[in-house]
Amino acid sequence: MFDPVGSTSWHNRHKQYFDRLNQLLVEAGAAMPTIMVVGPGAITRFASPFLNDASRPASTFRKLVGDAARYADQLVRRIPFMPLKSLEPAEVGAALSMPHRLVVVDRSKRALAAVARQLSDAQCIPCDVVASSPGVEADVIIAFNVVCRLDDPAAGIANIVQCLRPGGLMLIDDRSARDHLPAGRFREVSPKTHRLSE
């Protein structure tokens, strides 16, 4: 059966938002928050060293190499035996300065297996968020570039939001926030970061 591995585009793409999330959690005095990452996808370990790193300046040539690696990976990662790596869950963990519980949700069992190899403490839940809710209560949900790509974004966002505790934070791309976050239930507290009303 086809395993739909979504891609992670490059290293530290969302670092600034994860750093800001850490600041918001520290300011709130959060103790052991549950962080749920939805659909982080994966890349091949082969392509990983060639991807761009948003935390470092890169020459034009280096950017071209990174982009070529990312596009080549779109095909290569679909080969069932290719070893995978998931960037986003580890980058979230690296940005947070407090103990936290990490839950990773993806419909790809291969992507979840990659997360489990990298982060033994992460709880990995196979789930198609269009069909059902992951059934987790989270203080923070991270769903960058996921909702806007779903077959049924309305069902997907409903099942994701159902997991967020009142007052919790949702990190989501602007397009998905604009088109799919429930009106009146969220307010933007920082770029790409929205708080669910209490």
N, C-alpha and C positions, 0 to 999 in steps of 0.2 A: 504494500500500500504506500502511496505517496506521502511523504512526511513534509509538510509545508514550512520549511525553515525560512523565516524572515531574516533580513540582513540588519546588521549594525553597521552604520556607514563609515565611521572613523573614530580614532581614539579621542577621548575627552571632548567629544562634540557638545555634551551638555554640562561640562564641568562647572561653568559659572553658575548654573542653576542649582546644581547639587551643593556647591559651596554656600549659596544663598539659603538653600533649604537648611543646611546645618546651622547657619546663623539664626534663622527663624526658630528652629527647635531649641537652640541654646537659650534664646531670649524668652521662650515660653517655659523653660525649665523642664522640658520633656525628659522623662525617665523611661528608658527602654521602649521607645516607640516601635510600632510595627510598620515596616515599610514594605509596600507591595509594588513590585515592578511587573508591569503587564507587557507581554510581547517584546522582550528585549532582543529576540532573534539571535543569530550567531554568524560567525564568519569562519573560514577555514584557518587553521593555525598557520598554513602556508602563506596566506595573504596578509595576516596580521602585521608582520614586521614592515611591510611595504605601505601600509595605510598612512594617511596624514595624521598628525597629532595636533589638535586644535590648541593645545596649551603651549606650543612652540611656534615661533615664526618659521616659515618655510620659503625656500626659493621657488620660482616659477617652475623649474625643472622638477623639484621635489613634489610640488603640488600635482604635476602631470603624472608622476610615478604613482602617487597615492590614489589619484582618480582612476588610473588604469588598473591598479590592483583591486580597487573597489568594484569596478565594472566586471573585471574578469571573475571575481569572487561570486558575482551574481549567478554565474553558470557552474563554477567548480563546486560550490557548497551544496549543490543538489545531488552530487555523487554520493550515494549512501555510505560508503566506507571512509569518506574524507573526515579527518579529525577536526572537530569544531571548538571554537572558543566564543564565549559571550562576554562582550566588553562592559555593557551598562551596569549589571549587578555589582561587579567588582569596583567599578568607578564610584557608584553610590556609596558602597561600604568604605572606600578610601576617603571620601569627603566628610563622612560623619564622625564627629568627635565623641559621641556618646554610645554606650552599648545600645544595640538595637536588634530587633528580630527582622530578618529579611525573608520575604516570601516572593517567589518568582513564579509567575503564571504565563504559560505559553501553550499553544496547541501543538507545538513541535516537541516530540519526545526526545529527538536528537539535541535540540537546543537546551532542553532541561537537563539532559545527561551531561552536557558540557558545563552548565552551571554547577551541577552537583560535584563534578570532578574538581572544579576550581574553588568552590565555596562549600565545604562540607557541612557548615552550620545552616545553610540556606534551606528553607522548605520549598520544594519544587512541586507545583501543582499543574498537571496536564488539564487544560480546560480551553474550550472554544467559547470565548466570552459572548459571542452572538447567541449561542444555544443555552448557556446557563451562567449563573454567578459562581465565582470561585469559592464562595462560602467562607470568606475570611473577613474579620473585622480589622481594618487598617487605620492608622493615624495619618499615613501618607500613601498616596497612590501615584505612581509614575507611569504615564502612558504616552510617551512621545512617539508620534507618527504611527499610531496604531489605529485609533478610532476612525480616522479619515480613510483608512484602507480596508475597513471591514465591509463585507457584503451588505450588512444591515447595521449601519452606525448607530441608529436609535436604540436597537435592542442591545448592542454592545455597550454603549455608554450607560444605559439603564442598569445592566448587570454589574458593571464596574462601580458605578456610583453607589449602588446598594451595599458595597463593602466598606465604604468610607464612613468613619465615625463622625457625628456632628462636630463641627469645628475643625475637621481634618483638612489636610492640604492635598490638592490635586495638581501635579505637574504635568502639563499637557501642551502640545504644540498649538500655536495660535489658530490655525485653520480648524482643528478639531474643537477647540474651545469656542470659537465664534459660531461654528455651524451646529455643534452637538451638545454642549454643556446645557443642562436644564436652566432655562431663563429664571432669574430671580432667586436661585438657590445658591449661587456662587458669587463671590466678589474677588476681583484680582487684587492680590496683596503684594505682588512682585511680578516682574516679567515671567510669563509662562507658569505662574504659580497662583492658584485660586483656592480660596477657603470656602468650605461648605458651611452654610448657615447653621447655627445651633438649634 
